[in-house]
Amino acid sequence: MEQRTKQGIILGLHYYPNGTEIAEQFGGGWRYALMPNKNSDELFHFQENQIQPLTPEELFSQIRAEIEFYQQQITILQQQLAVVTGGFTNA
């Protein structure tokens, strides 16, 4: 789970058995629930053949950007902690 694709992040999957009403409505087989990005409140469903994996370069770029974002957040929190503790931390 949480695999990154061009459509978004995979959150889960459902199996729609052939011969059921939901399979007749949406198509049988596996359906993947994806969120376009981590800050989205939308959820989309795709069949397996509709999902496009990221290239290694795209995946690297996304992960690197996320690491940089969280490193900035850590720096901000460390600065706030230093203010609250008067510069003394037990780290």
C-alpha positions in Angstrom: 0.0 0.0 0.0 0.9 3.6 -0.4 2.7 2.8 -3.7 3.0 6.0 -5.8 1.6 6.0 -9.3 0.9 8.7 -11.9 -2.7 8.7 -10.7 -1.8 9.1 -7.1 -1.1 7.0 -4.0 -2.6 3.5 -3.7 -4.5 3.3 -0.4 -6.3 0.0 -0.9 -7.9 -2.4 -3.2 -11.2 -4.2 -3.6 -12.1 -7.3 -5.5 -15.4 -7.2 -7.4 -16.4 -10.8 -8.1 -17.9 -11.5 -11.5 -21.6 -12.1 -11.5 -22.3 -9.6 -8.7 -24.2 -6.4 -9.2 -21.2 -4.2 -8.4 -19.1 -6.1 -11.0 -21.8 -5.6 -13.6 -21.9 -1.9 -12.8 -18.1 -1.2 -12.5 -16.5 -4.3 -14.1 -15.2 -7.4 -12.4 -11.8 -7.9 -10.9 -9.4 -5.8 -8.8 -10.1 -2.1 -8.3 -7.5 0.2 -6.7 -8.4 3.1 -4.4 -6.1 6.0 -5.0 -5.7 9.5 -3.5 -4.3 12.1 -5.9 -1.9 13.3 -3.2 -1.4 13.2 0.6 -3.3 16.4 1.1 -6.3 15.4 -0.9 -9.7 14.5 0.5 -10.7 12.8 -2.8 -10.6 9.1 -3.5 -10.7 7.6 -7.0 -11.0 4.0 -8.1 -9.2 2.5 -11.0 -8.9 -0.9 -12.6 -5.4 -2.4 -12.6 -4.9 -1.7 -16.3 -5.6 2.0 -15.8 -2.8 2.5 -13.3 0.5 3.9 -14.6 3.6 3.4 -12.5 6.0 6.2 -12.0 9.4 6.1 -13.7 12.3 5.6 -11.4 13.2 9.3 -12.0 9.7 10.5 -11.1 9.7 8.3 -8.0 13.1 9.6 -6.9 12.0 13.2 -7.5 8.8 12.8 -5.5 10.5 11.1 -2.6 13.4 13.6 -2.5 10.9 16.5 -2.5 9.0 14.9 0.4 12.3 14.4 2.4 13.3 18.0 1.9 9.8 19.2 3.0 10.0 17.1 6.2 13.6 18.2 6.9 12.4 21.8 6.8 9.6 21.0 9.2 12.1 19.4 11.6 14.3 22.5 11.5 11.3 24.7 12.3 10.3 22.5 15.2 13.8 22.4 16.5 13.9 26.2 16.5 10.6 26.4 18.3 11.8 23.9 20.8 15.0 25.9 21.4 12.8 29.0 22.1 10.6 27.1 24.5 13.5 25.5 26.4 15.8 28.5 26.3 18.2 26.7 24.1 18.4 23.6 26.3 17.4 20.3 24.7 18.0 16.8 25.8 18.9 15.7 22.3 
